[in-house]
């Protein structure tokens, strides 16, 4: 009798576990399908579908634990699955980063505390209407181009009242950069300087790869007011960066990316976890303070579905991930 009772109990437990497993599988299928639909992702015929799904679900579960800490006030930012969640760390390293630190330039001097006393507690160049919307670099290590072109666009708009969207593809193909293999801002400044300005996006659309190797770039018209005559490099000093950001305009910055940054959704990014993936470049556009935590405001190039509509906040004043020591730069316009 006892034997049959045990068999019955084991069978009942197995049935319950099977039901739970089935429920989990159905839930995961819904999560993955919703992710595909939200980000408009078509799975290529040669893609490892099961691997994609496993990556997305694993990150979703990891984010649930992190975001519970956020809701308890133990974290300052939320994480979420996005259009990059199916990629492995190696794929991320190879495709969506792309900042290499250049040989150091002479830097501007550190400003005095007196220079800071009249600065507002919060400032954002996006509010002034000179920052173009976040773009999508796609699977190409061209972040250094998007952030540098973003700086040129903002300075052209503010100083020369020329606010047209400029071409990243021209810089990708024609500058001395390394195409989709990463680079730094000075390469793009020098190219734009040599050509007496940049061409418009409408003349040279972005394709996330080198297509014609700049064969006909000389025939493309320059946008008036986009000529770069030089650039300035900032020292490793948060208050000095803050001063020149406010007084001169948006600037190129580079930093080290860790795995949990890729999953950033909202809030103030303030700590690192996971593998170090490589260098990334973005556009620094503002600063502020929330609940006693100082932060930078930055524009990314990973679509408007990433982060806070394509923007993000990053802890300020502690050189997190090297963001204040990587030689931030801004262009000087003619």
Secondary structure by P-SEA (a helix, b strand, c coil): caaaaaaaaaaaaaaaaaaaaaaaaaaaaaaaaaaaaaaccccccccaaaaaaaaaaaaaaaaaaaaaaaaaccccbbbbbcccccccaaaaaaccbbbbbccccccccccccccccccccccccccccccccccccccccaaaaaaaaaaaaaaaaaccccccccccccccccccccccccccaaaaaaaaaaaccccccccccccccccccccccccccccccccccccccccccaaaaaaaaaaccbbbbbbbbccccccccccccccccccccbbbbbbbccccccccbbbbbbcccccccccccccccccccccccccccccccccccc
